[in-house]
Structure formats: C-alpha cells, structure tokens
Amino acid sequence: MTVSLADVLIHIDETLSAEDRSDVEGLLRDVEGVVSVHNPEDRPHLTLVGYRPDVTDAGTLLQGIRAKGVHAQMVGL
C-alpha cells in the first residue's frame, strides 16, 4: 500500500509564546491525516506540517490556525 504525503510550510505572523506555539502544534496534530508537525525553536514563525492529502488539505490546516485567532499564511515549498 502506497501512502501519499505532502508538506506545507506555514508562516505565523505573531510572535507567540512557547505555550501558544505548543497549542498551535497540538491543534495541528489533532487534525486527521496530519503525520508530523515541526516548529523549530530558532524559527518560531515557521511551522512545517506533513499530512496525507487524501485525508486533509493545506487549506484546512491553515483555517484551523486562523480559527484560533492567529494570523498565518502558507509559504510555497
């Protein structure tokens, strides 16, 4: 069985606290189809999300972040 994976890089405009960044990561991890979330300490405005495009899409991930009141946009890879 072959599983397709996709990545999206999301730029978060605000400087979030460590707790808020953790909340965003948790929110993304809870989305069905998300397989990884990485938000490096040295680049706190960038979050890389790996997901299964047959289950979810980048727009849904971005909408989830924005629903929490965080200003963000997708960055092309």
N, CA, C and O atoms as a Maestro MAE file, in Angstrom:
{
 s_m_m2io_version
 :::
 2.0.0
}

f_m_ct {
 s_m_title
 :::
 protein
 m_atom[308] {
  # First column is atom index #
  i_m_mmod_type
  r_m_x_coord
  r_m_y_coord
  r_m_z_coord
  i_m_residue_number
  s_m_chain_name
  s_m_pdb_residue_name
  s_m_pdb_atom_name
  i_m_atomic_number
  :::
  1 25 0.847 -1.180 0.000 1 A "MET " " N  " 7
  2 3 0.000 0.000 0.000 1 A "MET " " CA " 6
  3 2 0.888 1.237 0.000 1 A "MET " " C  " 6
  4 15 1.791 1.359 0.827 1 A "MET " " O  " 8
  5 25 0.634 2.139 -0.914 2 A "THR " " N  " 7
  6 3 1.379 3.380 -1.003 2 A "THR " " CA " 6
  7 2 0.578 4.501 -0.362 2 A "THR " " C  " 6
  8 15 -0.603 4.680 -0.660 2 A "THR " " O  " 8
  9 25 1.223 5.252 0.519 3 A "VAL " " N  " 7
  10 3 0.587 6.384 1.169 3 A "VAL " " CA " 6
  11 2 1.254 7.645 0.653 3 A "VAL " " C  " 6
  12 15 2.473 7.786 0.743 3 A "VAL " " O  " 8
  13 25 0.468 8.558 0.116 4 A "SER " " N  " 7
  14 3 0.993 9.832 -0.354 4 A "SER " " CA " 6
  15 2 1.093 10.796 0.810 4 A "SER " " C  " 6
  16 15 0.207 10.866 1.661 4 A "SER " " O  " 8
  17 25 2.194 11.542 0.830 5 A "LEU " " N  " 7
  18 3 2.390 12.568 1.856 5 A "LEU " " CA " 6
  19 2 2.677 13.897 1.184 5 A "LEU " " C  " 6
  20 15 3.254 13.944 0.097 5 A "LEU " " O  " 8
  21 25 2.276 14.958 1.827 6 A "ALA " " N  " 7
  22 3 2.543 16.312 1.356 6 A "ALA " " CA " 6
  23 2 3.032 17.131 2.544 6 A "ALA " " C  " 6
  24 15 2.776 16.788 3.698 6 A "ALA " " O  " 8
  25 25 3.733 18.208 2.247 7 A "ASP " " N  " 7
  26 3 4.203 19.129 3.279 7 A "ASP " " CA " 6
  27 2 3.700 20.524 2.964 7 A "ASP " " C  " 6
  28 15 3.553 20.902 1.802 7 A "ASP " " O  " 8
  29 25 3.441 21.275 4.006 8 A "VAL " " N  " 7
  30 3 3.123 22.688 3.848 8 A "VAL " " CA " 6
  31 2 3.904 23.454 4.910 8 A "VAL " " C  " 6
  32 15 4.008 23.027 6.059 8 A "VAL " " O  " 8
  33 25 4.445 24.587 4.501 9 A "LEU " " N  " 7
  34 3 5.147 25.479 5.414 9 A "LEU " " CA " 6
  35 2 4.209 26.633 5.711 9 A "LEU " " C  " 6
  36 15 3.738 27.315 4.801 9 A "LEU " " O  " 8
  37 25 3.944 26.843 6.986 10 A "ILE " " N  " 7
  38 3 3.025 27.893 7.421 10 A "ILE " " CA " 6
  39 2 3.819 28.948 8.173 10 A "ILE " " C  " 6
  40 15 4.571 28.638 9.097 10 A "ILE " " O  " 8
  41 25 3.641 30.208 7.762 11 A "HIS " " N  " 7
  42 3 4.282 31.335 8.449 11 A "HIS " " CA " 6
  43 2 3.265 31.957 9.385 11 A "HIS " " C  " 6
  44 15 2.171 32.330 8.961 11 A "HIS " " O  " 8
  45 25 3.621 32.070 10.651 12 A "ILE " " N  " 7
  46 3 2.769 32.694 11.666 12 A "ILE " " CA " 6
  47 2 3.283 34.106 11.884 12 A "ILE " " C  " 6
  48 15 4.453 34.308 12.211 12 A "ILE " " O  " 8
  49 25 2.400 35.085 11.701 13 A "ASP " " N  " 7
  50 3 2.803 36.493 11.763 13 A "ASP " " CA " 6
  51 2 3.201 36.942 13.172 13 A "ASP " " C  " 6
  52 15 4.193 37.649 13.350 13 A "ASP " " O  " 8
  53 25 2.426 36.530 14.158 14 A "GLU " " N  " 7
  54 3 2.680 36.964 15.530 14 A "GLU " " CA " 6
  55 2 3.876 36.234 16.134 14 A "GLU " " C  " 6
  56 15 4.259 35.149 15.697 14 A "GLU " " O  " 8
  57 25 4.447 36.863 17.143 15 A "THR " " N  " 7
  58 3 5.445 36.183 17.970 15 A "THR " " CA " 6
  59 2 4.679 35.539 19.115 15 A "THR " " C  " 6
  60 15 4.267 36.208 20.063 15 A "THR " " O  " 8
  61 25 4.497 34.232 19.010 16 A "LEU " " N  " 7
  62 3 3.716 33.507 20.002 16 A "LEU " " CA " 6
  63 2 4.594 33.052 21.156 16 A "LEU " " C  " 6
  64 15 5.783 32.784 20.982 16 A "LEU " " O  " 8
  65 25 4.000 32.972 22.322 17 A "SER " " N  " 7
  66 3 4.705 32.419 23.474 17 A "SER " " CA " 6
  67 2 4.921 30.926 23.231 17 A "SER " " C  " 6
  68 15 4.291 30.334 22.355 17 A "SER " " O  " 8
  69 25 5.801 30.333 24.003 18 A "ALA " " N  " 7
  70 3 6.054 28.895 23.878 18 A "ALA " " CA " 6
  71 2 4.759 28.107 24.097 18 A "ALA " " C  " 6
  72 15 4.509 27.112 23.416 18 A "ALA " " O  " 8
  73 25 3.953 28.550 25.034 19 A "GLU " " N  " 7
  74 3 2.682 27.864 25.315 19 A "GLU " " CA " 6
  75 2 1.728 27.960 24.126 19 A "GLU " " C  " 6
  76 15 1.096 26.972 23.752 19 A "GLU " " O  " 8
  77 25 1.625 29.153 23.534 20 A "ASP " " N  " 7
  78 3 0.743 29.323 22.383 20 A "ASP " " CA " 6
  79 2 1.247 28.530 21.174 20 A "ASP " " C  " 6
  80 15 0.446 27.969 20.426 20 A "ASP " " O  " 8
  81 25 2.568 28.480 20.978 21 A "ARG " " N  " 7
  82 3 3.129 27.682 19.889 21 A "ARG " " CA " 6
  83 2 2.799 26.210 20.097 21 A "ARG " " C  " 6
  84 15 2.456 25.502 19.150 21 A "ARG " " O  " 8
  85 25 2.905 25.758 21.332 22 A "SER " " N  " 7
  86 3 2.577 24.379 21.661 22 A "SER " " CA " 6
  87 2 1.092 24.096 21.389 22 A "SER " " C  " 6
  88 15 0.737 23.019 20.909 22 A "SER " " O  " 8
  89 25 0.242 25.061 21.698 23 A "ASP " " N  " 7
  90 3 -1.194 24.911 21.430 23 A "ASP " " CA " 6
  91 2 -1.462 24.770 19.930 23 A "ASP " " C  " 6
  92 15 -2.274 23.943 19.515 23 A "ASP " " O  " 8
  93 25 -0.771 25.586 19.114 24 A "VAL " " N  " 7
  94 3 -0.939 25.505 17.665 24 A "VAL " " CA " 6
  95 2 -0.461 24.146 17.156 24 A "VAL " " C  " 6
  96 15 -1.114 23.524 16.318 24 A "VAL " " O  " 8
  97 25 0.679 23.692 17.667 25 A "GLU " " N  " 7
  98 3 1.185 22.374 17.272 25 A "GLU " " CA " 6
  99 2 0.167 21.288 17.625 25 A "GLU " " C  " 6
  100 15 -0.110 20.405 16.814 25 A "GLU " " O  " 8
  101 25 -0.385 21.356 18.831 26 A "GLY " " N  " 7
  102 3 -1.378 20.373 19.259 26 A "GLY " " CA " 6
  103 2 -2.625 20.409 18.398 26 A "GLY " " C  " 6
  104 15 -3.172 19.364 18.044 26 A "GLY " " O  " 8
  105 25 -3.074 21.598 18.061 27 A "LEU " " N  " 7
  106 3 -4.233 21.762 17.195 27 A "LEU " " CA " 6
  107 2 -3.985 21.079 15.854 27 A "LEU " " C  " 6
  108 15 -4.856 20.379 15.338 27 A "LEU " " O  " 8
  109 25 -2.792 21.286 15.290 28 A "LEU " " N  " 7
  110 3 -2.467 20.672 14.003 28 A "LEU " " CA " 6
  111 2 -2.347 19.160 14.122 28 A "LEU " " C  " 6
  112 15 -2.804 18.435 13.239 28 A "LEU " " O  " 8
  113 25 -1.743 18.676 15.193 29 A "ARG " " N  " 7
  114 3 -1.589 17.227 15.384 29 A "ARG " " CA " 6
  115 2 -2.938 16.521 15.524 29 A "ARG " " C  " 6
  116 15 -3.068 15.341 15.201 29 A "ARG " " O  " 8
  117 25 -3.927 17.251 16.004 30 A "ASP " " N  " 7
  118 3 -5.257 16.669 16.193 30 A "ASP " " CA " 6
  119 2 -6.057 16.548 14.894 30 A "ASP " " C  " 6
  120 15 -7.102 15.897 14.868 30 A "ASP " " O  " 8
  121 25 -5.572 17.168 13.821 31 A "VAL " " N  " 7
  122 3 -6.276 17.086 12.542 31 A "VAL " " CA " 6
  123 2 -6.027 15.702 11.935 31 A "VAL " " C  " 6
  124 15 -4.881 15.279 11.782 31 A "VAL " " O  " 8
  125 25 -7.096 15.014 11.597 32 A "GLU " " N  " 7
  126 3 -6.954 13.701 10.985 32 A "GLU " " CA " 6
  127 2 -6.159 13.825 9.689 32 A "GLU " " C  " 6
  128 15 -6.447 14.679 8.850 32 A "GLU " " O  " 8
  129 25 -5.164 12.969 9.539 33 A "GLY " " N  " 7
  130 3 -4.334 12.972 8.352 33 A "GLY " " CA " 6
  131 2 -2.985 13.652 8.549 33 A "GLY " " C  " 6
  132 15 -2.091 13.496 7.717 33 A "GLY " " O  " 8
  133 25 -2.822 14.409 9.641 34 A "VAL " " N  " 7
  134 3 -1.533 15.043 9.928 34 A "VAL " " CA " 6
  135 2 -0.600 13.979 10.505 34 A "VAL " " C  " 6
  136 15 -0.958 13.268 11.443 34 A "VAL " " O  " 8
  137 25 0.599 13.881 9.933 35 A "VAL " " N  " 7
  138 3 1.553 12.873 10.385 35 A "VAL " " CA " 6
  139 2 2.744 13.486 11.121 35 A "VAL " " C  " 6
  140 15 3.428 12.784 11.866 35 A "VAL " " O  " 8
  141 25 3.006 14.788 10.926 36 A "SER " " N  " 7
  142 3 4.098 15.427 11.658 36 A "SER " " CA " 6
  143 2 3.907 16.937 11.686 36 A "SER " " C  " 6
  144 15 3.339 17.533 10.771 36 A "SER " " O  " 8
  145 25 4.400 17.535 12.765 37 A "VAL " " N  " 7
  146 3 4.392 18.986 12.924 37 A "VAL " " CA " 6
  147 2 5.742 19.364 13.499 37 A "VAL " " C  " 6
  148 15 6.185 18.792 14.495 37 A "VAL " " O  " 8
  149 25 6.399 20.336 12.864 38 A "HIS " " N  " 7
  150 3 7.706 20.773 13.345 38 A "HIS " " CA " 6
  151 2 7.740 22.294 13.374 38 A "HIS " " C  " 6
  152 15 7.523 22.952 12.357 38 A "HIS " " O  " 8
  153 25 8.013 22.840 14.549 39 A "ASN " " N  " 7
  154 3 8.143 24.289 14.739 39 A "ASN " " CA " 6
  155 2 9.470 24.529 15.441 39 A "ASN " " C  " 6
  156 15 9.532 24.471 16.669 39 A "ASN " " O  " 8
  157 25 10.549 24.802 14.678 40 A "PRO " " N  " 7
  158 3 11.876 24.918 15.273 40 A "PRO " " CA " 6
  159 2 12.017 26.115 16.209 40 A "PRO " " C  " 6
  160 15 11.467 27.187 15.956 40 A "PRO " " O  " 8
  161 25 12.753 25.916 17.279 41 A "GLU " " N  " 7
  162 3 12.991 26.985 18.259 41 A "GLU " " CA " 6
  163 2 13.648 28.208 17.630 41 A "GLU " " C  " 6
  164 15 13.342 29.343 17.997 41 A "GLU " " O  " 8
  165 25 14.564 27.970 16.669 42 A "ASP " " N  " 7
  166 3 15.296 29.088 16.079 42 A "ASP " " CA " 6
  167 2 14.521 29.788 14.963 42 A "ASP " " C  " 6
  168 15 14.986 30.796 14.431 42 A "ASP " " O  " 8
  169 25 13.344 29.268 14.600 43 A "ARG " " N  " 7
  170 3 12.476 29.893 13.597 43 A "ARG " " CA " 6
  171 2 11.027 29.775 14.055 43 A "ARG " " C  " 6
  172 15 10.233 29.071 13.430 43 A "ARG " " O  " 8
  173 25 10.682 30.453 15.133 44 A "PRO " " N  " 7
  174 3 9.368 30.265 15.751 44 A "PRO " " CA " 6
  175 2 8.181 30.713 14.891 44 A "PRO " " C  " 6
  176 15 7.035 30.383 15.198 44 A "PRO " " O  " 8
  177 25 8.449 31.455 13.827 45 A "HIS " " N  " 7
  178 3 7.347 31.889 12.962 45 A "HIS " " CA " 6
  179 2 7.006 30.861 11.887 45 A "HIS " " C  " 6
  180 15 6.020 31.016 11.167 45 A "HIS " " O  " 8
  181 25 7.824 29.812 11.780 46 A "LEU " " N  " 7
  182 3 7.616 28.820 10.725 46 A "LEU " " CA " 6
  183 2 7.212 27.472 11.309 46 A "LEU " " C  " 6
  184 15 7.810 26.986 12.268 46 A "LEU " " O  " 8
  185 25 6.198 26.890 10.716 47 A "THR " " N  " 7
  186 3 5.733 25.562 11.131 47 A "THR " " CA " 6
  187 2 5.600 24.701 9.884 47 A "THR " " C  " 6
  188 15 4.891 25.053 8.941 47 A "THR " " O  " 8
  189 25 6.292 23.569 9.892 48 A "LEU " " N  " 7
  190 3 6.232 22.623 8.787 48 A "LEU " " CA " 6
  191 2 5.300 21.482 9.186 48 A "LEU " " C  " 6
  192 15 5.470 20.860 10.235 48 A "LEU " " O  " 8
  193 25 4.322 21.223 8.339 49 A "VAL " " N  " 7
  194 3 3.325 20.190 8.636 49 A "VAL " " CA " 6
  195 2 3.353 19.149 7.517 49 A "VAL " " C  " 6
  196 15 3.223 19.487 6.340 49 A "VAL " " O  " 8
  197 25 3.523 17.883 7.893 50 A "GLY " " N  " 7
  198 3 3.406 16.774 6.962 50 A "GLY " " CA " 6
  199 2 2.024 16.163 7.124 50 A "GLY " " C  " 6
  200 15 1.561 15.934 8.242 50 A "GLY " " O  " 8
  201 25 1.373 15.902 6.005 51 A "TYR " " N  " 7
  202 3 -0.001 15.388 6.086 51 A "TYR " " CA " 6
  203 2 -0.307 14.496 4.888 51 A "TYR " " C  " 6
  204 15 0.404 14.497 3.884 51 A "TYR " " O  " 8
  205 25 -1.376 13.746 5.027 52 A "ARG " " N  " 7
  206 3 -1.867 12.886 3.955 52 A "ARG " " CA " 6
  207 2 -2.908 13.662 3.148 52 A "ARG " " C  " 6
  208 15 -3.994 13.946 3.654 52 A "ARG " " O  " 8
  209 25 -2.588 14.010 1.899 53 A "PRO " " N  " 7
  210 3 -3.520 14.805 1.102 53 A "PRO " " CA " 6
  211 2 -4.809 14.072 0.730 53 A "PRO " " C  " 6
  212 15 -5.758 14.702 0.260 53 A "PRO " " O  " 8
  213 25 -4.859 12.773 0.929 54 A "ASP " " N  " 7
  214 3 -6.101 12.050 0.681 54 A "ASP " " CA " 6
  215 2 -7.058 12.149 1.869 54 A "ASP " " C  " 6
  216 15 -8.209 11.720 1.788 54 A "ASP " " O  " 8
  217 25 -6.566 12.722 2.977 55 A "VAL " " N  " 7
  218 3 -7.381 12.833 4.191 55 A "VAL " " CA " 6
  219 2 -7.682 14.293 4.535 55 A "VAL " " C  " 6
  220 15 -8.790 14.601 4.974 55 A "VAL " " O  " 8
  221 25 -6.725 15.188 4.346 56 A "THR " " N  " 7
  222 3 -6.913 16.610 4.651 56 A "THR " " CA " 6
  223 2 -6.156 17.428 3.623 56 A "THR " " C  " 6
  224 15 -5.502 16.876 2.738 56 A "THR " " O  " 8
  225 25 -6.245 18.747 3.741 57 A "ASP " " N  " 7
  226 3 -5.524 19.598 2.795 57 A "ASP " " CA " 6
  227 2 -4.943 20.812 3.526 57 A "ASP " " C  " 6
  228 15 -5.300 21.103 4.668 57 A "ASP " " O  " 8
  229 25 -4.056 21.495 2.847 58 A "ALA " " N  " 7
  230 3 -3.348 22.628 3.454 58 A "ALA " " CA " 6
  231 2 -4.309 23.732 3.880 58 A "ALA " " C  " 6
  232 15 -4.098 24.374 4.909 58 A "ALA " " O  " 8
  233 25 -5.349 23.955 3.106 59 A "GLY " " N  " 7
  234 3 -6.324 24.989 3.454 59 A "GLY " " CA " 6
  235 2 -7.018 24.713 4.773 59 A "GLY " " C  " 6
  236 15 -7.254 25.629 5.561 59 A "GLY " " O  " 8
  237 25 -7.342 23.463 5.014 60 A "THR " " N  " 7
  238 3 -7.969 23.075 6.279 60 A "THR " " CA " 6
  239 2 -7.025 23.327 7.447 60 A "THR " " C  " 6
  240 15 -7.450 23.798 8.502 60 A "THR " " O  " 8
  241 25 -5.742 23.014 7.260 61 A "LEU " " N  " 7
  242 3 -4.751 23.246 8.318 61 A "LEU " " CA " 6
  243 2 -4.644 24.737 8.626 61 A "LEU " " C  " 6
  244 15 -4.626 25.141 9.789 61 A "LEU " " O  " 8
  245 25 -4.575 25.542 7.583 62 A "LEU " " N  " 7
  246 3 -4.466 26.990 7.761 62 A "LEU " " CA " 6
  247 2 -5.713 27.557 8.430 62 A "LEU " " C  " 6
  248 15 -5.610 28.410 9.310 62 A "LEU " " O  " 8
  249 25 -6.873 27.097 8.025 63 A "GLN " " N  " 7
  250 3 -8.123 27.561 8.633 63 A "GLN " " CA " 6
  251 2 -8.173 27.248 10.129 63 A "GLN " " C  " 6
  252 15 -8.666 28.051 10.921 63 A "GLN " " O  " 8
  253 25 -7.664 26.080 10.507 64 A "GLY " " N  " 7
  254 3 -7.646 25.705 11.919 64 A "GLY " " CA " 6
  255 2 -6.807 26.662 12.746 64 A "GLY " " C  " 6
  256 15 -7.192 27.038 13.853 64 A "GLY " " O  " 8
  257 25 -5.665 27.054 12.212 65 A "ILE " " N  " 7
  258 3 -4.803 28.012 12.919 65 A "ILE " " CA " 6
  259 2 -5.490 29.359 13.012 65 A "ILE " " C  " 6
  260 15 -5.519 29.974 14.078 65 A "ILE " " O  " 8
  261 25 -6.041 29.819 11.903 66 A "ARG " " N  " 7
  262 3 -6.704 31.130 11.885 66 A "ARG " " CA " 6
  263 2 -7.922 31.161 12.798 66 A "ARG " " C  " 6
  264 15 -8.245 32.207 13.362 66 A "ARG " " O  " 8
  265 25 -8.599 30.029 12.950 67 A "ALA " " N  " 7
  266 3 -9.766 29.965 13.833 67 A "ALA " " CA " 6
  267 2 -9.388 30.232 15.289 67 A "ALA " " C  " 6
  268 15 -10.233 30.619 16.096 67 A "ALA " " O  " 8
  269 25 -8.120 30.022 15.615 68 A "LYS " " N  " 7
  270 3 -7.623 30.312 16.969 68 A "LYS " " CA " 6
  271 2 -7.211 31.772 17.117 68 A "LYS " " C  " 6
  272 15 -6.700 32.166 18.166 68 A "LYS " " O  " 8
  273 25 -7.426 32.579 16.077 69 A "GLY " " N  " 7
  274 3 -7.097 33.996 16.129 69 A "GLY " " CA " 6
  275 2 -5.646 34.306 15.778 69 A "GLY " " C  " 6
  276 15 -5.167 35.418 16.004 69 A "GLY " " O  " 8
  277 25 -4.955 33.321 15.227 70 A "VAL " " N  " 7
  278 3 -3.561 33.506 14.837 70 A "VAL " " CA " 6
  279 2 -3.512 33.875 13.356 70 A "VAL " " C  " 6
  280 15 -4.146 33.222 12.528 70 A "VAL " " O  " 8
  281 25 -2.762 34.916 13.031 71 A "HIS " " N  " 7
  282 3 -2.610 35.344 11.639 71 A "HIS " " CA " 6
  283 2 -1.498 34.535 10.997 71 A "HIS " " C  " 6
  284 15 -0.358 34.553 11.461 71 A "HIS " " O  " 8
  285 25 -1.833 33.825 9.926 72 A "ALA " " N  " 7
  286 3 -0.862 32.935 9.288 72 A "ALA " " CA " 6
  287 2 -1.170 32.818 7.809 72 A "ALA " " C  " 6
  288 15 -2.281 33.103 7.362 72 A "ALA " " O  " 8
  289 25 -0.153 32.389 7.048 73 A "GLN " " N  " 7
  290 3 -0.323 32.119 5.641 73 A "GLN " " CA " 6
  291 2 0.594 30.988 5.219 73 A "GLN " " C  " 6
  292 15 1.600 30.703 5.868 73 A "GLN " " O  " 8
  293 25 0.225 30.345 4.110 74 A "MET " " N  " 7
  294 3 1.051 29.286 3.574 74 A "MET " " CA " 6
  295 2 2.218 29.901 2.815 74 A "MET " " C  " 6
  296 15 2.095 30.960 2.200 74 A "MET " " O  " 8
  297 25 3.355 29.208 2.875 75 A "VAL " " N  " 7
  298 3 4.547 29.622 2.149 75 A "VAL " " CA " 6
  299 2 4.856 28.506 1.167 75 A "VAL " " C  " 6
  300 15 4.841 27.336 1.548 75 A "VAL " " O  " 8
  301 25 5.133 28.830 -0.069 76 A "GLY " " N  " 7
  302 3 5.438 27.810 -1.070 76 A "GLY " " CA " 6
  303 2 6.719 27.073 -0.766 76 A "GLY " " C  " 6
  304 15 7.677 27.662 -0.265 76 A "GLY " " O  " 8
  305 25 6.743 25.779 -1.067 77 A "LEU " " N  " 7
  306 3 7.944 24.953 -0.888 77 A "LEU " " CA " 6
  307 2 8.547 24.640 -2.232 77 A "LEU " " C  " 6
  308 15 9.567 23.954 -2.307 77 A "LEU " " O  " 8
  :::
 }
 m_bond[307] {
  # First column is bond index #
  i_m_from
  i_m_to
  i_m_order
  :::
  1 1 2 1
  2 2 3 1
  3 3 4 2
  4 3 5 1
  5 5 6 1
  6 6 7 1
  7 7 8 2
  8 7 9 1
  9 9 10 1
  10 10 11 1
  11 11 12 2
  12 11 13 1
  13 13 14 1
  14 14 15 1
  15 15 16 2
  16 15 17 1
  17 17 18 1
  18 18 19 1
  19 19 20 2
  20 19 21 1
  21 21 22 1
  22 22 23 1
  23 23 24 2
  24 23 25 1
  25 25 26 1
  26 26 27 1
  27 27 28 2
  28 27 29 1
  29 29 30 1
  30 30 31 1
  31 31 32 2
  32 31 33 1
  33 33 34 1
  34 34 35 1
  35 35 36 2
  36 35 37 1
  37 37 38 1
  38 38 39 1
  39 39 40 2
  40 39 41 1
  41 41 42 1
  42 42 43 1
  43 43 44 2
  44 43 45 1
  45 45 46 1
  46 46 47 1
  47 47 48 2
  48 47 49 1
  49 49 50 1
  50 50 51 1
  51 51 52 2
  52 51 53 1
  53 53 54 1
  54 54 55 1
  55 55 56 2
  56 55 57 1
  57 57 58 1
  58 58 59 1
  59 59 60 2
  60 59 61 1
  61 61 62 1
  62 62 63 1
  63 63 64 2
  64 63 65 1
  65 65 66 1
  66 66 67 1
  67 67 68 2
  68 67 69 1
  69 69 70 1
  70 70 71 1
  71 71 72 2
  72 71 73 1
  73 73 74 1
  74 74 75 1
  75 75 76 2
  76 75 77 1
  77 77 78 1
  78 78 79 1
  79 79 80 2
  80 79 81 1
  81 81 82 1
  82 82 83 1
  83 83 84 2
  84 83 85 1
  85 85 86 1
  86 86 87 1
  87 87 88 2
  88 87 89 1
  89 89 90 1
  90 90 91 1
  91 91 92 2
  92 91 93 1
  93 93 94 1
  94 94 95 1
  95 95 96 2
  96 95 97 1
  97 97 98 1
  98 98 99 1
  99 99 100 2
  100 99 101 1
  101 101 102 1
  102 102 103 1
  103 103 104 2
  104 103 105 1
  105 105 106 1
  106 106 107 1
  107 107 108 2
  108 107 109 1
  109 109 110 1
  110 110 111 1
  111 111 112 2
  112 111 113 1
  113 113 114 1
  114 114 115 1
  115 115 116 2
  116 115 117 1
  117 117 118 1
  118 118 119 1
  119 119 120 2
  120 119 121 1
  121 121 122 1
  122 122 123 1
  123 123 124 2
  124 123 125 1
  125 125 126 1
  126 126 127 1
  127 127 128 2
  128 127 129 1
  129 129 130 1
  130 130 131 1
  131 131 132 2
  132 131 133 1
  133 133 134 1
  134 134 135 1
  135 135 136 2
  136 135 137 1
  137 137 138 1
  138 138 139 1
  139 139 140 2
  140 139 141 1
  141 141 142 1
  142 142 143 1
  143 143 144 2
  144 143 145 1
  145 145 146 1
  146 146 147 1
  147 147 148 2
  148 147 149 1
  149 149 150 1
  150 150 151 1
  151 151 152 2
  152 151 153 1
  153 153 154 1
  154 154 155 1
  155 155 156 2
  156 155 157 1
  157 157 158 1
  158 158 159 1
  159 159 160 2
  160 159 161 1
  161 161 162 1
  162 162 163 1
  163 163 164 2
  164 163 165 1
  165 165 166 1
  166 166 167 1
  167 167 168 2
  168 167 169 1
  169 169 170 1
  170 170 171 1
  171 171 172 2
  172 171 173 1
  173 173 174 1
  174 174 175 1
  175 175 176 2
  176 175 177 1
  177 177 178 1
  178 178 179 1
  179 179 180 2
  180 179 181 1
  181 181 182 1
  182 182 183 1
  183 183 184 2
  184 183 185 1
  185 185 186 1
  186 186 187 1
  187 187 188 2
  188 187 189 1
  189 189 190 1
  190 190 191 1
  191 191 192 2
  192 191 193 1
  193 193 194 1
  194 194 195 1
  195 195 196 2
  196 195 197 1
  197 197 198 1
  198 198 199 1
  199 199 200 2
  200 199 201 1
  201 201 202 1
  202 202 203 1
  203 203 204 2
  204 203 205 1
  205 205 206 1
  206 206 207 1
  207 207 208 2
  208 207 209 1
  209 209 210 1
  210 210 211 1
  211 211 212 2
  212 211 213 1
  213 213 214 1
  214 214 215 1
  215 215 216 2
  216 215 217 1
  217 217 218 1
  218 218 219 1
  219 219 220 2
  220 219 221 1
  221 221 222 1
  222 222 223 1
  223 223 224 2
  224 223 225 1
  225 225 226 1
  226 226 227 1
  227 227 228 2
  228 227 229 1
  229 229 230 1
  230 230 231 1
  231 231 232 2
  232 231 233 1
  233 233 234 1
  234 234 235 1
  235 235 236 2
  236 235 237 1
  237 237 238 1
  238 238 239 1
  239 239 240 2
  240 239 241 1
  241 241 242 1
  242 242 243 1
  243 243 244 2
  244 243 245 1
  245 245 246 1
  246 246 247 1
  247 247 248 2
  248 247 249 1
  249 249 250 1
  250 250 251 1
  251 251 252 2
  252 251 253 1
  253 253 254 1
  254 254 255 1
  255 255 256 2
  256 255 257 1
  257 257 258 1
  258 258 259 1
  259 259 260 2
  260 259 261 1
  261 261 262 1
  262 262 263 1
  263 263 264 2
  264 263 265 1
  265 265 266 1
  266 266 267 1
  267 267 268 2
  268 267 269 1
  269 269 270 1
  270 270 271 1
  271 271 272 2
  272 271 273 1
  273 273 274 1
  274 274 275 1
  275 275 276 2
  276 275 277 1
  277 277 278 1
  278 278 279 1
  279 279 280 2
  280 279 281 1
  281 281 282 1
  282 282 283 1
  283 283 284 2
  284 283 285 1
  285 285 286 1
  286 286 287 1
  287 287 288 2
  288 287 289 1
  289 289 290 1
  290 290 291 1
  291 291 292 2
  292 291 293 1
  293 293 294 1
  294 294 295 1
  295 295 296 2
  296 295 297 1
  297 297 298 1
  298 298 299 1
  299 299 300 2
  300 299 301 1
  301 301 302 1
  302 302 303 1
  303 303 304 2
  304 303 305 1
  305 305 306 1
  306 306 307 1
  307 307 308 2
  :::
 }
}
